[in-house]
Amino acid sequence: GGEKAYENLQGRLAEGSAVVVEGIGSCPCAARLWNVIRQDERVGATFDLYDYGLVYFESRLNKEDYVICY
């Protein structure tokens, strides 16, 4: 599942990395992955765009989860 893919990706993530997660509003597996990533203590900000989620690994940002309605 998505959690395993994220585990494999974690070693490659560094300060300033960004990750895009597709299908967070329509696929249960992607939604679970989205929630796992959002809980990572290295994440600075997330943006929920319904179909996509954007994650920024930036410690200088305040930990914030934004939901963008458009």
All heavy atoms as TSV, in Angstrom:
chain	resi	resn	atom	element	x	y	z
A	1	GLY	N	N	0.814	-1.203	0.000
A	1	GLY	CA	C	0.000	0.000	0.000
A	1	GLY	C	C	0.843	1.245	0.000
A	1	GLY	O	O	2.054	1.217	-0.149
A	2	GLY	N	N	0.181	2.345	0.170
A	2	GLY	CA	C	0.830	3.639	0.166
A	2	GLY	C	C	1.784	3.843	1.321
A	2	GLY	O	O	2.798	4.518	1.186
A	3	GLU	N	N	1.457	3.249	2.477
A	3	GLU	CA	C	2.317	3.401	3.638
A	3	GLU	C	C	3.702	2.816	3.377
A	3	GLU	O	O	4.711	3.377	3.777
A	3	GLU	CB	C	1.687	2.750	4.882
A	3	GLU	CG	C	0.450	3.457	5.395
A	3	GLU	CD	C	-0.840	2.990	4.730
A	3	GLU	OE1	O	-0.780	2.229	3.738
A	3	GLU	OE2	O	-1.905	3.402	5.188
A	4	LYS	N	N	3.745	1.690	2.700
A	4	LYS	CA	C	5.027	1.061	2.369
A	4	LYS	C	C	5.829	1.951	1.416
A	4	LYS	O	O	7.043	2.102	1.575
A	4	LYS	CB	C	4.778	-0.319	1.740
A	4	LYS	CG	C	6.031	-1.085	1.461
A	4	LYS	CD	C	6.742	-1.499	2.723
A	4	LYS	CE	C	7.902	-2.403	2.395
A	4	LYS	NZ	N	8.754	-2.637	3.536
A	5	ALA	N	N	5.151	2.533	0.432
A	5	ALA	CA	C	5.828	3.439	-0.494
A	5	ALA	C	C	6.406	4.637	0.256
A	5	ALA	O	O	7.528	5.070	-0.020
A	5	ALA	CB	C	4.858	3.912	-1.578
A	6	TYR	N	N	5.665	5.156	1.223
A	6	TYR	CA	C	6.150	6.295	2.007
A	6	TYR	C	C	7.353	5.893	2.854
A	6	TYR	O	O	8.313	6.662	2.966
A	6	TYR	CB	C	5.024	6.864	2.867
A	6	TYR	CG	C	5.443	8.096	3.624
A	6	TYR	CD1	C	5.883	9.231	2.948
A	6	TYR	CD2	C	5.411	8.132	5.008
A	6	TYR	CE1	C	6.278	10.360	3.634
A	6	TYR	CE2	C	5.792	9.264	5.698
A	6	TYR	CZ	C	6.226	10.374	5.008
A	6	TYR	OH	O	6.613	11.487	5.697
A	7	GLU	N	N	7.326	4.710	3.429
A	7	GLU	CA	C	8.475	4.220	4.199
A	7	GLU	C	C	9.724	4.192	3.326
A	7	GLU	O	O	10.802	4.584	3.761
A	7	GLU	CB	C	8.204	2.823	4.746
A	7	GLU	CG	C	7.238	2.783	5.904
A	7	GLU	CD	C	6.951	1.366	6.367
A	7	GLU	OE1	O	7.789	0.462	6.111
A	7	GLU	OE2	O	5.887	1.159	6.966
A	8	ASN	N	N	9.589	3.733	2.090
A	8	ASN	CA	C	10.725	3.678	1.163
A	8	ASN	C	C	11.201	5.070	0.767
A	8	ASN	O	O	12.386	5.269	0.515
A	8	ASN	CB	C	10.359	2.883	-0.082
A	8	ASN	CG	C	10.133	1.420	0.212
A	8	ASN	OD1	O	10.675	0.881	1.165
A	8	ASN	ND2	N	9.304	0.777	-0.585
A	9	LEU	N	N	10.296	6.018	0.712
A	9	LEU	CA	C	10.619	7.383	0.302
A	9	LEU	C	C	11.267	8.196	1.419
A	9	LEU	O	O	12.044	9.112	1.152
A	9	LEU	CB	C	9.325	8.082	-0.162
A	9	LEU	CG	C	9.414	9.513	-0.651
A	9	LEU	CD1	C	10.262	9.580	-1.914
A	9	LEU	CD2	C	8.024	10.050	-0.909
A	10	GLN	N	N	10.995	7.874	2.658
A	10	GLN	CA	C	11.439	8.689	3.786
A	10	GLN	C	C	12.937	8.955	3.811
A	10	GLN	O	O	13.359	10.047	4.165
A	10	GLN	CB	C	10.995	8.053	5.102
A	10	GLN	CG	C	9.533	8.253	5.363
A	10	GLN	CD	C	9.138	7.782	6.742
A	10	GLN	OE1	O	9.942	7.810	7.667
A	10	GLN	NE2	N	7.904	7.352	6.889
A	11	GLY	N	N	13.748	8.000	3.437
A	11	GLY	CA	C	15.191	8.191	3.435
A	11	GLY	C	C	15.664	9.210	2.414
A	11	GLY	O	O	16.766	9.729	2.525
A	12	ARG	N	N	14.840	9.505	1.442
A	12	ARG	CA	C	15.196	10.465	0.394
A	12	ARG	C	C	14.691	11.872	0.684
A	12	ARG	O	O	15.036	12.805	-0.032
A	12	ARG	CB	C	14.639	9.997	-0.940
A	12	ARG	CG	C	15.225	8.685	-1.381
A	12	ARG	CD	C	14.712	8.305	-2.739
A	12	ARG	NE	N	15.294	7.033	-3.110
A	12	ARG	CZ	C	14.612	6.030	-3.594
A	12	ARG	NH1	N	13.317	6.141	-3.791
A	12	ARG	NH2	N	15.198	4.896	-3.903
A	13	LEU	N	N	13.843	12.012	1.694
A	13	LEU	CA	C	13.269	13.313	2.012
A	13	LEU	C	C	14.238	14.133	2.844
A	13	LEU	O	O	14.846	13.631	3.782
A	13	LEU	CB	C	11.949	13.142	2.777
A	13	LEU	CG	C	10.844	12.441	2.003
A	13	LEU	CD1	C	9.664	12.163	2.928
A	13	LEU	CD2	C	10.410	13.278	0.816
A	14	ALA	N	N	14.375	15.399	2.490
A	14	ALA	CA	C	15.261	16.306	3.214
A	14	ALA	C	C	14.543	17.636	3.392
A	14	ALA	O	O	13.460	17.860	2.822
A	14	ALA	CB	C	16.553	16.500	2.416
A	15	GLU	N	N	15.136	18.492	4.165
A	15	GLU	CA	C	14.604	19.839	4.343
A	15	GLU	C	C	14.411	20.477	2.966
A	15	GLU	O	O	15.297	20.421	2.122
A	15	GLU	CB	C	15.593	20.670	5.169
A	15	GLU	CG	C	15.141	22.046	5.498
A	15	GLU	CD	C	14.066	22.096	6.574
A	15	GLU	OE1	O	13.779	21.066	7.226
A	15	GLU	OE2	O	13.513	23.182	6.760
A	16	GLY	N	N	13.239	20.996	2.725
A	16	GLY	CA	C	12.929	21.622	1.442
A	16	GLY	C	C	12.273	20.683	0.439
A	16	GLY	O	O	11.894	21.116	-0.642
A	17	SER	N	N	12.122	19.406	0.783
A	17	SER	CA	C	11.459	18.458	-0.117
A	17	SER	C	C	9.963	18.753	-0.194
A	17	SER	O	O	9.369	19.291	0.739
A	17	SER	CB	C	11.641	17.022	0.368
A	17	SER	OG	O	12.970	16.612	0.285
A	18	ALA	N	N	9.379	18.371	-1.303
A	18	ALA	CA	C	7.931	18.468	-1.490
A	18	ALA	C	C	7.447	17.140	-2.061
A	18	ALA	O	O	8.148	16.495	-2.835
A	18	ALA	CB	C	7.588	19.610	-2.449
A	19	VAL	N	N	6.251	16.739	-1.649
A	19	VAL	CA	C	5.648	15.486	-2.106
A	19	VAL	C	C	4.231	15.790	-2.563
A	19	VAL	O	O	3.518	16.572	-1.930
A	19	VAL	CB	C	5.627	14.431	-0.975
A	19	VAL	CG1	C	4.859	13.193	-1.387
A	19	VAL	CG2	C	7.039	14.074	-0.550
A	20	VAL	N	N	3.817	15.171	-3.667
A	20	VAL	CA	C	2.447	15.271	-4.163
A	20	VAL	C	C	1.806	13.897	-4.026
A	20	VAL	O	O	2.380	12.901	-4.458
A	20	VAL	CB	C	2.420	15.727	-5.643
A	20	VAL	CG1	C	0.988	15.760	-6.168
A	20	VAL	CG2	C	3.088	17.073	-5.810
A	21	VAL	N	N	0.626	13.865	-3.420
A	21	VAL	CA	C	-0.120	12.615	-3.260
A	21	VAL	C	C	-1.392	12.741	-4.083
A	21	VAL	O	O	-2.193	13.661	-3.867
A	21	VAL	CB	C	-0.472	12.342	-1.783
A	21	VAL	CG1	C	-1.222	11.029	-1.649
A	21	VAL	CG2	C	0.789	12.331	-0.929
A	22	GLU	N	N	-1.579	11.844	-5.031
A	22	GLU	CA	C	-2.733	11.884	-5.924
A	22	GLU	C	C	-3.880	11.049	-5.362
A	22	GLU	O	O	-3.664	9.993	-4.785
A	22	GLU	CB	C	-2.338	11.338	-7.294
A	22	GLU	CG	C	-3.442	11.407	-8.321
A	22	GLU	CD	C	-3.005	10.872	-9.678
A	22	GLU	OE1	O	-1.883	10.359	-9.804
A	22	GLU	OE2	O	-3.810	10.972	-10.603
A	23	GLY	N	N	-5.106	11.542	-5.538
A	23	GLY	CA	C	-6.299	10.768	-5.218
A	23	GLY	C	C	-6.744	10.810	-3.770
A	23	GLY	O	O	-7.517	9.960	-3.339
A	24	ILE	N	N	-6.310	11.807	-3.004
A	24	ILE	CA	C	-6.624	11.814	-1.573
A	24	ILE	C	C	-8.114	11.966	-1.280
A	24	ILE	O	O	-8.568	11.582	-0.214
A	24	ILE	CB	C	-5.820	12.880	-0.808
A	24	ILE	CG1	C	-6.195	14.291	-1.251
A	24	ILE	CG2	C	-4.330	12.633	-0.962
A	24	ILE	CD1	C	-5.607	15.386	-0.387
A	25	GLY	N	N	-8.879	12.491	-2.232
A	25	GLY	CA	C	-10.306	12.654	-2.022
A	25	GLY	C	C	-11.152	11.551	-2.613
A	25	GLY	O	O	-12.353	11.486	-2.376
A	26	SER	N	N	-10.541	10.659	-3.363
A	26	SER	CA	C	-11.332	9.641	-4.053
A	26	SER	C	C	-10.870	8.205	-3.822
A	26	SER	O	O	-11.613	7.270	-4.093
A	26	SER	CB	C	-11.335	9.924	-5.559
A	26	SER	OG	O	-10.007	9.911	-6.058
A	27	CYS	N	N	-9.674	8.030	-3.337
A	27	CYS	CA	C	-9.120	6.679	-3.147
A	27	CYS	C	C	-8.815	6.457	-1.662
A	27	CYS	O	O	-7.994	7.185	-1.088
A	27	CYS	CB	C	-7.852	6.536	-3.979
A	27	CYS	SG	S	-7.003	4.969	-3.735
A	28	PRO	N	N	-9.441	5.467	-1.033
A	28	PRO	CA	C	-9.199	5.225	0.395
A	28	PRO	C	C	-7.730	4.975	0.732
A	28	PRO	O	O	-7.239	5.432	1.760
A	28	PRO	CB	C	-10.049	4.000	0.708
A	28	PRO	CG	C	-11.122	4.006	-0.329
A	28	PRO	CD	C	-10.489	4.576	-1.566
A	29	CYS	N	N	-7.015	4.288	-0.129
A	29	CYS	CA	C	-5.597	4.014	0.107
A	29	CYS	C	C	-4.795	5.316	0.117
A	29	CYS	O	O	-3.944	5.539	0.974
A	29	CYS	CB	C	-5.057	3.060	-0.951
A	29	CYS	SG	S	-3.332	2.609	-0.718
A	30	ALA	N	N	-5.072	6.197	-0.842
A	30	ALA	CA	C	-4.384	7.488	-0.908
A	30	ALA	C	C	-4.761	8.359	0.284
A	30	ALA	O	O	-3.914	9.086	0.811
A	30	ALA	CB	C	-4.712	8.192	-2.219
A	31	ALA	N	N	-6.011	8.284	0.719
A	31	ALA	CA	C	-6.451	9.066	1.883
A	31	ALA	C	C	-5.709	8.610	3.140
A	31	ALA	O	O	-5.297	9.435	3.965
A	31	ALA	CB	C	-7.958	8.938	2.067
A	32	ARG	N	N	-5.512	7.309	3.295
A	32	ARG	CA	C	-4.757	6.792	4.441
A	32	ARG	C	C	-3.309	7.268	4.384
A	32	ARG	O	O	-2.738	7.693	5.393
A	32	ARG	CB	C	-4.817	5.270	4.487
A	32	ARG	CG	C	-6.125	4.729	5.002
A	32	ARG	CD	C	-6.062	3.230	5.287
A	32	ARG	NE	N	-5.636	2.427	4.142
A	32	ARG	CZ	C	-6.458	1.981	3.203
A	32	ARG	NH1	N	-7.742	2.252	3.255
A	32	ARG	NH2	N	-5.995	1.252	2.203
A	33	LEU	N	N	-2.706	7.183	3.198
A	33	LEU	CA	C	-1.334	7.645	3.017
A	33	LEU	C	C	-1.235	9.128	3.352
A	33	LEU	O	O	-0.314	9.562	4.039
A	33	LEU	CB	C	-0.871	7.390	1.581
A	33	LEU	CG	C	0.482	7.985	1.208
A	33	LEU	CD1	C	1.584	7.418	2.084
A	33	LEU	CD2	C	0.769	7.748	-0.265
A	34	TRP	N	N	-2.186	9.913	2.893
A	34	TRP	CA	C	-2.221	11.355	3.156
A	34	TRP	C	C	-2.199	11.614	4.667
A	34	TRP	O	O	-1.437	12.450	5.151
A	34	TRP	CB	C	-3.465	11.942	2.509
A	34	TRP	CG	C	-3.697	13.391	2.796
A	34	TRP	CD1	C	-4.731	13.920	3.492
A	34	TRP	CD2	C	-2.901	14.490	2.362
A	34	TRP	NE1	N	-4.626	15.277	3.538
A	34	TRP	CE2	C	-3.510	15.657	2.842
A	34	TRP	CE3	C	-1.735	14.598	1.623
A	34	TRP	CZ2	C	-2.994	16.927	2.613
A	34	TRP	CZ3	C	-1.218	15.868	1.388
A	34	TRP	CH2	C	-1.849	17.010	1.881
A	35	ASN	N	N	-3.001	10.880	5.407
A	35	ASN	CA	C	-3.051	11.082	6.856
A	35	ASN	C	C	-1.750	10.668	7.537
A	35	ASN	O	O	-1.311	11.320	8.484
A	35	ASN	CB	C	-4.247	10.348	7.456
A	35	ASN	CG	C	-5.538	11.045	7.110
A	35	ASN	OD1	O	-5.598	12.265	7.084
A	35	ASN	ND2	N	-6.568	10.274	6.824
A	36	VAL	N	N	-1.116	9.622	7.046
A	36	VAL	CA	C	0.182	9.204	7.600
A	36	VAL	C	C	1.225	10.283	7.359
A	36	VAL	O	O	1.968	10.669	8.277
A	36	VAL	CB	C	0.636	7.859	6.975
A	36	VAL	CG1	C	2.097	7.562	7.293
A	36	VAL	CG2	C	-0.252	6.726	7.456
A	37	ILE	N	N	1.298	10.802	6.159
A	37	ILE	CA	C	2.289	11.825	5.823
A	37	ILE	C	C	2.054	13.090	6.634
A	37	ILE	O	O	2.989	13.701	7.143
A	37	ILE	CB	C	2.274	12.129	4.310
A	37	ILE	CG1	C	2.752	10.911	3.525
A	37	ILE	CG2	C	3.149	13.340	3.996
A	37	ILE	CD1	C	2.615	11.059	2.022
A	38	ARG	N	N	0.798	13.496	6.776
A	38	ARG	CA	C	0.489	14.721	7.521
A	38	ARG	C	C	0.975	14.649	8.965
A	38	ARG	O	O	1.288	15.678	9.566
A	38	ARG	CB	C	-1.019	14.979	7.509
A	38	ARG	CG	C	-1.515	15.459	6.167
A	38	ARG	CD	C	-3.018	15.673	6.127
A	38	ARG	NE	N	-3.500	16.353	7.303
A	38	ARG	CZ	C	-4.607	16.011	7.975
A	38	ARG	NH1	N	-5.332	14.992	7.587
A	38	ARG	NH2	N	-4.985	16.680	9.028
A	39	GLN	N	N	1.056	13.456	9.526
A	39	GLN	CA	C	1.482	13.292	10.912
A	39	GLN	C	C	3.001	13.293	11.085
A	39	GLN	O	O	3.494	13.377	12.218
A	39	GLN	CB	C	0.906	11.993	11.485
A	39	GLN	CG	C	-0.605	11.915	11.457
A	39	GLN	CD	C	-1.267	13.114	12.119
A	39	GLN	OE1	O	-0.892	13.516	13.212
A	39	GLN	NE2	N	-2.248	13.683	11.445
A	40	ASP	N	N	3.741	13.226	9.993
A	40	ASP	CA	C	5.204	13.211	10.072
A	40	ASP	C	C	5.679	14.510	10.716
A	40	ASP	O	O	5.295	15.601	10.296
A	40	ASP	CB	C	5.788	13.061	8.661
A	40	ASP	CG	C	7.281	12.803	8.657
A	40	ASP	OD1	O	8.022	13.496	9.375
A	40	ASP	OD2	O	7.712	11.910	7.915
A	41	GLU	N	N	6.520	14.407	11.737
A	41	GLU	CA	C	6.974	15.593	12.476
A	41	GLU	C	C	7.851	16.517	11.639
A	41	GLU	O	O	8.040	17.680	11.995
A	41	GLU	CB	C	7.727	15.177	13.740
A	41	GLU	CG	C	8.963	14.371	13.472
A	41	GLU	CD	C	9.582	13.798	14.724
A	41	GLU	OE1	O	8.848	13.499	15.674
A	41	GLU	OE2	O	10.813	13.646	14.731
A	42	ARG	N	N	8.372	16.041	10.522
A	42	ARG	CA	C	9.209	16.886	9.655
A	42	ARG	C	C	8.399	17.760	8.717
A	42	ARG	O	O	8.928	18.670	8.091
A	42	ARG	CB	C	10.150	16.003	8.826
A	42	ARG	CG	C	11.097	15.185	9.690
A	42	ARG	CD	C	11.880	14.202	8.866
A	42	ARG	NE	N	10.956	13.239	8.260
A	42	ARG	CZ	C	11.263	12.422	7.264
A	42	ARG	NH1	N	12.465	12.452	6.747
A	42	ARG	NH2	N	10.387	11.579	6.791
A	43	VAL	N	N	7.091	17.502	8.605
A	43	VAL	CA	C	6.233	18.244	7.685
A	43	VAL	C	C	5.959	19.636	8.240
A	43	VAL	O	O	5.586	19.793	9.400
A	43	VAL	CB	C	4.899	17.484	7.452
A	43	VAL	CG1	C	3.919	18.349	6.686
A	43	VAL	CG2	C	5.161	16.195	6.716
A	44	GLY	N	N	6.149	20.640	7.380
A	44	GLY	CA	C	5.861	22.020	7.773
A	44	GLY	C	C	4.450	22.423	7.423
A	44	GLY	O	O	3.728	22.962	8.245
A	45	ALA	N	N	4.023	22.153	6.208
A	45	ALA	CA	C	2.690	22.554	5.772
A	45	ALA	C	C	2.156	21.557	4.761
A	45	ALA	O	O	2.916	20.967	3.984
A	45	ALA	CB	C	2.724	23.949	5.139
A	46	THR	N	N	0.836	21.363	4.803
A	46	THR	CA	C	0.170	20.522	3.810
A	46	THR	C	C	-0.967	21.316	3.191
A	46	THR	O	O	-1.552	22.192	3.830
A	46	THR	CB	C	-0.395	19.230	4.427
A	46	THR	OG1	O	-1.417	19.547	5.367
A	46	THR	CG2	C	0.688	18.411	5.100
A	47	PHE	N	N	-1.269	20.994	1.955
A	47	PHE	CA	C	-2.358	21.633	1.221
A	47	PHE	C	C	-3.237	20.545	0.622
A	47	PHE	O	O	-2.785	19.774	-0.218
A	47	PHE	CB	C	-1.819	22.540	0.113
A	47	PHE	CG	C	-1.025	23.699	0.641
A	47	PHE	CD1	C	0.324	23.568	0.904
A	47	PHE	CD2	C	-1.643	24.909	0.902
A	47	PHE	CE1	C	1.063	24.616	1.409
A	47	PHE	CE2	C	-0.916	25.972	1.412
A	47	PHE	CZ	C	0.440	25.827	1.663
A	48	ASP	N	N	-4.479	20.482	1.070
A	48	ASP	CA	C	-5.462	19.514	0.586
A	48	ASP	C	C	-6.242	20.171	-0.546
A	48	ASP	O	O	-6.999	21.113	-0.325
A	48	ASP	CB	C	-6.391	19.131	1.739
A	48	ASP	CG	C	-7.459	18.126	1.348
A	48	ASP	OD1	O	-7.794	18.016	0.150
A	48	ASP	OD2	O	-7.986	17.472	2.258
A	49	LEU	N	N	-6.027	19.700	-1.773
A	49	LEU	CA	C	-6.703	20.228	-2.958
A	49	LEU	C	C	-7.787	19.263	-3.447
A	49	LEU	O	O	-8.173	19.303	-4.599
A	49	LEU	CB	C	-5.694	20.489	-4.071
A	49	LEU	CG	C	-4.533	21.411	-3.708
A	49	LEU	CD1	C	-3.499	21.425	-4.811
A	49	LEU	CD2	C	-5.039	22.806	-3.429
A	50	TYR	N	N	-8.265	18.402	-2.588
A	50	TYR	CA	C	-9.251	17.356	-2.808
A	50	TYR	C	C	-8.685	16.215	-3.652
A	50	TYR	O	O	-8.582	15.110	-3.163
A	50	TYR	CB	C	-10.563	17.863	-3.412
A	50	TYR	CG	C	-11.571	16.731	-3.520
A	50	TYR	CD1	C	-12.211	16.252	-2.397
A	50	TYR	CD2	C	-11.812	16.102	-4.739
A	50	TYR	CE1	C	-13.090	15.176	-2.473
A	50	TYR	CE2	C	-12.695	15.035	-4.828
A	50	TYR	CZ	C	-13.327	14.574	-3.699
A	50	TYR	OH	O	-14.174	13.514	-3.772
A	51	ASP	N	N	-8.342	16.456	-4.895
A	51	ASP	CA	C	-7.787	15.394	-5.737
A	51	ASP	C	C	-6.309	15.145	-5.453
A	51	ASP	O	O	-5.811	14.038	-5.636
A	51	ASP	CB	C	-7.952	15.727	-7.217
A	51	ASP	CG	C	-9.395	15.646	-7.664
A	51	ASP	OD1	O	-10.121	14.767	-7.167
A	51	ASP	OD2	O	-9.806	16.468	-8.503
A	52	TYR	N	N	-5.617	16.183	-5.032
A	52	TYR	CA	C	-4.181	16.102	-4.770
A	52	TYR	C	C	-3.870	16.678	-3.398
A	52	TYR	O	O	-4.548	17.588	-2.934
A	52	TYR	CB	C	-3.373	16.889	-5.814
A	52	TYR	CG	C	-3.490	16.335	-7.187
A	52	TYR	CD1	C	-4.458	16.803	-8.063
A	52	TYR	CD2	C	-2.639	15.332	-7.616
A	52	TYR	CE1	C	-4.577	16.273	-9.336
A	52	TYR	CE2	C	-2.753	14.801	-8.889
A	52	TYR	CZ	C	-3.720	15.282	-9.748
A	52	TYR	OH	O	-3.837	14.756	-10.998
A	53	GLY	N	N	-2.822	16.168	-2.798
A	53	GLY	CA	C	-2.303	16.740	-1.563
A	53	GLY	C	C	-0.864	17.155	-1.782
A	53	GLY	O	O	-0.103	16.429	-2.409
A	54	LEU	N	N	-0.516	18.340	-1.319
A	54	LEU	CA	C	0.849	18.845	-1.413
A	54	LEU	C	C	1.438	18.898	-0.014
A	54	LEU	O	O	0.805	19.408	0.916
A	54	LEU	CB	C	0.869	20.251	-2.019
A	54	LEU	CG	C	0.156	20.433	-3.350
A	54	LEU	CD1	C	0.164	21.897	-3.756
A	54	LEU	CD2	C	0.807	19.579	-4.417
A	55	VAL	N	N	2.643	18.370	0.138
A	55	VAL	CA	C	3.307	18.313	1.430
A	55	VAL	C	C	4.670	18.977	1.304
A	55	VAL	O	O	5.433	18.662	0.392
A	55	VAL	CB	C	3.507	16.848	1.889
A	55	VAL	CG1	C	4.136	16.801	3.260
A	55	VAL	CG2	C	2.204	16.083	1.851
A	56	TYR	N	N	4.964	19.890	2.229
A	56	TYR	CA	C	6.252	20.577	2.241
A	56	TYR	C	C	7.006	20.230	3.514
A	56	TYR	O	O	6.504	20.442	4.610
A	56	TYR	CB	C	6.062	22.094	2.122
A	56	TYR	CG	C	5.507	22.474	0.783
A	56	TYR	CD1	C	4.149	22.665	0.604
A	56	TYR	CD2	C	6.346	22.599	-0.309
A	56	TYR	CE1	C	3.632	22.980	-0.639
A	56	TYR	CE2	C	5.838	22.913	-1.561
A	56	TYR	CZ	C	4.484	23.099	-1.712
A	56	TYR	OH	O	3.983	23.398	-2.939
A	57	PHE	N	N	8.191	19.698	3.342
A	57	PHE	CA	C	9.064	19.358	4.455
A	57	PHE	C	C	9.976	20.558	4.703
A	57	PHE	O	O	11.077	20.636	4.184
A	57	PHE	CB	C	9.877	18.098	4.141
A	57	PHE	CG	C	9.019	16.865	4.093
A	57	PHE	CD1	C	8.305	16.541	2.943
A	57	PHE	CD2	C	8.907	16.053	5.201
A	57	PHE	CE1	C	7.501	15.416	2.906
A	57	PHE	CE2	C	8.106	14.915	5.172
A	57	PHE	CZ	C	7.394	14.609	4.023
A	58	GLU	N	N	9.456	21.499	5.452
A	58	GLU	CA	C	10.148	22.767	5.687
A	58	GLU	C	C	9.962	23.144	7.152
A	58	GLU	O	O	8.887	23.572	7.566
A	58	GLU	CB	C	9.561	23.842	4.771
A	58	GLU	CG	C	10.293	25.147	4.754
A	58	GLU	CD	C	11.645	25.045	4.077
A	58	GLU	OE1	O	11.720	24.610	2.920
A	58	GLU	OE2	O	12.627	25.411	4.726
A	59	SER	N	N	11.010	22.987	7.961
A	59	SER	CA	C	10.894	23.194	9.403
A	59	SER	C	C	10.651	24.654	9.780
A	59	SER	O	O	10.114	24.924	10.847
A	59	SER	CB	C	12.137	22.661	10.114
A	59	SER	OG	O	13.283	23.372	9.704
A	60	ARG	N	N	11.020	25.592	8.935
A	60	ARG	CA	C	10.815	27.002	9.288
A	60	ARG	C	C	9.345	27.416	9.155
A	60	ARG	O	O	8.952	28.469	9.628
A	60	ARG	CB	C	11.716	27.910	8.461
A	60	ARG	CG	C	11.405	27.925	6.986
A	60	ARG	CD	C	12.391	28.807	6.222
A	60	ARG	NE	N	12.134	28.714	4.818
A	60	ARG	CZ	C	11.324	29.510	4.152
A	60	ARG	NH1	N	10.693	30.476	4.765
A	60	ARG	NH2	N	11.139	29.351	2.854
A	61	LEU	N	N	8.533	26.578	8.501
A	61	LEU	CA	C	7.103	26.848	8.406
A	61	LEU	C	C	6.399	26.352	9.663
A	61	LEU	O	O	6.795	25.349	10.244
A	61	LEU	CB	C	6.501	26.127	7.193
A	61	LEU	CG	C	7.022	26.511	5.821
A	61	LEU	CD1	C	6.416	25.604	4.759
A	61	LEU	CD2	C	6.702	27.965	5.523
A	62	ASN	N	N	5.367	27.075	10.070
A	62	ASN	CA	C	4.536	26.586	11.167
A	62	ASN	C	C	3.771	25.373	10.677
A	62	ASN	O	O	3.271	25.361	9.557
A	62	ASN	CB	C	3.554	27.660	11.621
A	62	ASN	CG	C	4.236	28.803	12.317
A	62	ASN	OD1	O	5.272	28.623	12.948
A	62	ASN	ND2	N	3.676	29.985	12.201
A	63	LYS	N	N	3.679	24.345	11.528
A	63	LYS	CA	C	2.927	23.141	11.181
A	63	LYS	C	C	1.470	23.555	10.951
A	63	LYS	O	O	0.804	24.035	11.855
A	63	LYS	CB	C	3.044	22.117	12.304
A	63	LYS	CG	C	2.213	20.875	12.115
A	63	LYS	CD	C	2.859	19.957	11.124
A	63	LYS	CE	C	2.125	18.624	11.175
A	63	LYS	NZ	N	2.475	17.766	10.110
A	64	GLU	N	N	1.030	23.403	9.709
A	64	GLU	CA	C	-0.311	23.851	9.354
A	64	GLU	C	C	-0.854	22.960	8.247
A	64	GLU	O	O	-0.144	22.606	7.315
A	64	GLU	CB	C	-0.258	25.299	8.877
A	64	GLU	CG	C	-1.567	26.012	8.849
A	64	GLU	CD	C	-2.098	26.335	10.242
A	64	GLU	OE1	O	-1.334	26.792	11.090
A	64	GLU	OE2	O	-3.302	26.076	10.459
A	65	ASP	N	N	-2.138	22.598	8.363
A	65	ASP	CA	C	-2.825	21.820	7.341
A	65	ASP	C	C	-3.889	22.702	6.715
A	65	ASP	O	O	-4.834	23.101	7.393
A	65	ASP	CB	C	-3.497	20.575	7.965
A	65	ASP	CG	C	-2.473	19.615	8.561
A	65	ASP	OD1	O	-1.519	19.270	7.860
A	65	ASP	OD2	O	-2.647	19.220	9.721
A	66	TYR	N	N	-3.717	23.027	5.449
A	66	TYR	CA	C	-4.648	23.902	4.734
A	66	TYR	C	C	-5.556	23.064	3.849
A	66	TYR	O	O	-5.106	22.110	3.226
A	66	TYR	CB	C	-3.889	24.893	3.852
A	66	TYR	CG	C	-2.976	25.820	4.622
A	66	TYR	CD1	C	-1.632	25.534	4.759
A	66	TYR	CD2	C	-3.478	26.977	5.209
A	66	TYR	CE1	C	-0.795	26.381	5.459
A	66	TYR	CE2	C	-2.647	27.830	5.913
A	66	TYR	CZ	C	-1.298	27.516	6.033
A	66	TYR	OH	O	-0.466	28.352	6.718
A	67	VAL	N	N	-6.818	23.439	3.792
A	67	VAL	CA	C	-7.769	22.840	2.857
A	67	VAL	C	C	-8.160	23.941	1.889
A	67	VAL	O	O	-8.685	24.986	2.294
A	67	VAL	CB	C	-9.015	22.286	3.587
A	67	VAL	CG1	C	-10.005	21.742	2.575
A	67	VAL	CG2	C	-8.618	21.211	4.584
A	68	ILE	N	N	-7.876	23.722	0.615
A	68	ILE	CA	C	-8.135	24.718	-0.423
A	68	ILE	C	C	-9.404	24.333	-1.167
A	68	ILE	O	O	-9.483	23.257	-1.763
A	68	ILE	CB	C	-6.950	24.821	-1.423
A	68	ILE	CG1	C	-5.615	24.972	-0.688
A	68	ILE	CG2	C	-7.197	25.915	-2.431
A	68	ILE	CD1	C	-5.493	26.206	0.155
A	69	CYS	N	N	-10.404	25.189	-1.103
A	69	CYS	CA	C	-11.665	24.958	-1.819
A	69	CYS	C	C	-11.681	25.832	-3.060
A	69	CYS	O	O	-11.546	27.050	-2.968
A	69	CYS	CB	C	-12.861	25.297	-0.926
A	69	CYS	SG	S	-12.939	24.295	0.544
A	70	TYR	N	N	-11.842	25.224	-4.199
A	70	TYR	CA	C	-11.885	25.988	-5.449
A	70	TYR	C	C	-12.949	25.457	-6.352
A	70	TYR	O	O	-13.513	24.418	-6.163
A	70	TYR	CB	C	-10.533	25.991	-6.156
A	70	TYR	CG	C	-9.975	24.637	-6.479
A	70	TYR	CD1	C	-10.191	24.077	-7.724
A	70	TYR	CD2	C	-9.255	23.896	-5.543
A	70	TYR	CE1	C	-9.687	22.818	-8.044
A	70	TYR	CE2	C	-8.761	22.649	-5.841
A	70	TYR	CZ	C	-8.982	22.119	-7.089
A	70	TYR	OH	O	-8.474	20.888	-7.401
